[in-house]
Amino acid sequence: MLLEEQRFLHEDLERLEQGISDRIAEDPRHIRERLNRDHQISGFLTRIQEQSKRLLDIYNDAEGARTREIQSISTGDPFDEFYKQLNEIKDFHRRYPNEPVENLERAYKRKAPGEGESATSEVDNMFTGEEAFGRFLDLTTLHEDYLNLLGVKRLSYLQYLDSFDTFTPPQNPIKRADKTTDQYFSYVGRLASYLEDFLKRTRPLEDLDKLFRTFDQDFEKAWEVNEVPGWGLEAQDAGPAAPMTEGTGEGIWCPDCEKEFTNDNVYKNHLSGKKHIKAAEARKTRAADAQNGESNGHGPNSRGTTALRLKERAIAEREFRIRKLAATISDQRSSTRVNVERKQGMTERERQLELDAFFAESAETAPRGAGDNSDSDSDDDSKIYNPLKLPLAWDGKPIPYWLYKLHGLGVEFSCEICGNFVYMGRRAFDKHFNEARHIYGLKCLGITNTTLFREITGIEDALKLWDKIQRDKKKEKTGTENVVQMEDADGNVMPEKVYYEYVVLYFHFFCLSGADHVYLCSLQKQGLL
């Protein structure tokens, strides 16, 4: 009965389109309801693709069954064909008496809890409590995995949020040889999988497969020209001088030890150390193996070198994907940092109150039964009386006026560095100096040290202070470089001024007689010497 199946598929597609249209017309206020709606629409779209594929196969009629059924209906006695199909239907229900009949009219309509649908939605089990329905990231487990890696520095959770997508020194102290371990490979794999899964859960209606293919294509292009950060082919240095382009750019970078030195003498002395010699030999060996593998694919070391390069490629691909995914969810990342900082400044009681308020808000936005429709309609229709335009609390009602005056929320503070953004209240104004908007504005002005620019909101004032800091640093550096050092007979090194004072004192106490010494001291007290 292909014609009946064809009719059923057409009806199913129309019902799905109507269900999507009804849900798009909704305007959910809470992020939980919005995500629930988006995931339902995503499921409907997936079913539309599946049903359309089945319908297209019926129309193509590769085996000719549809043509034969049309011919059997159009030729011969129509009642014979009718009773034949009727007997088949009766025989089917006789064998399966409890087979339910799908009602497409009610299948894709939103149901209330009293109509057979539970109050908990499918997104309730998708996110952890820390993620708050996709508003924040939950990297606590991955942070612990990172601290257990070989050669890493102890980072706080806030520092890890800022640097989890940085894989090059000096921000990431893990050496290239340590990155090829199974532990590090497993860590970057779990981090990339979590970010991909988080993106799928928070953006169900976007074409993420196309986005991931774009990431793969970008990585292939960068890998072919050896432009993946931290994974280029290693080459031997032409001389003893080390490049100064890596690291922070202020000191001297040693590519063998993967370490930055701020002092030239310390860098030169470490070249003769056992640690540097061992690291240099290992680097030369890796570079020679890589060159032999490229020049001769059948060489003795080509198989091992190719396997190592393939493993490096797999790790580099995961690091590249993590960078791209982190840039895609930059808003949630900055929100997570602000949320963690805020929670660190709260007491245990305040955290519990906030958690209770969050669950209460989720419960209020959950769908209610049929008997509560009148109450919910009356609550939605009633307007909140707020003539003073006070800020709203977590329950959607205005805060008390005394609290509004206590926190000074009526006082406006504007910041020119943040694009003339206006902050209401002193607390919000003081807090914004550590937020991403203000730090980004300072970086656009070329200011890197943001801790010294608190309470500064004008662009001109910030540039003047930064120029003064740079001039003072340059003057101090020039003064320390121009100091003339002297050495006495015992080998003690001291500045020139201290040396001459030492010589004068020595001359007074050891080279003059007692009467001359008393006479010179009296002249010095009188100010004549």
Secondary structure as UniProt FT lines:
FT   HELIX           2..24
FT   HELIX           31..60
FT   HELIX           65..74
FT   HELIX           78..95
FT   TURN            97..98
FT   HELIX           104..107
FT   HELIX           113..115
FT   HELIX           122..125
FT   TURN            129..135
FT   HELIX           140..147
FT   TURN            150..151
FT   HELIX           157..163
FT   TURN            164..165
FT   TURN            169..171
FT   HELIX           176..179
FT   HELIX           182..202
FT   TURN            204..205
FT   HELIX           208..224
FT   TURN            225..226
FT   TURN            229..230
FT   TURN            247..248
FT   STRAND          252..254
FT   TURN            255..258
FT   STRAND          259..261
FT   HELIX           264..270
FT   TURN            271..272
FT   HELIX           274..295
FT   TURN            297..298
FT   TURN            300..301
FT   HELIX           302..328
FT   HELIX           330..344
FT   HELIX           348..365
FT   HELIX           370..372
FT   HELIX           373..381
FT   TURN            387..388
FT   TURN            394..395
FT   HELIX           401..406
FT   TURN            407..410
FT   STRAND          412..415
FT   TURN            416..419
FT   STRAND          421..424
FT   HELIX           426..431
FT   HELIX           432..434
FT   HELIX           436..444
FT   TURN            445..446
FT   HELIX           451..453
FT   TURN            454..455
FT   HELIX           459..481
FT   STRAND          485..487
FT   TURN            489..490
FT   STRAND          493..495
FT   HELIX           496..506
FT   HELIX           507..511
FT   HELIX           514..526
//
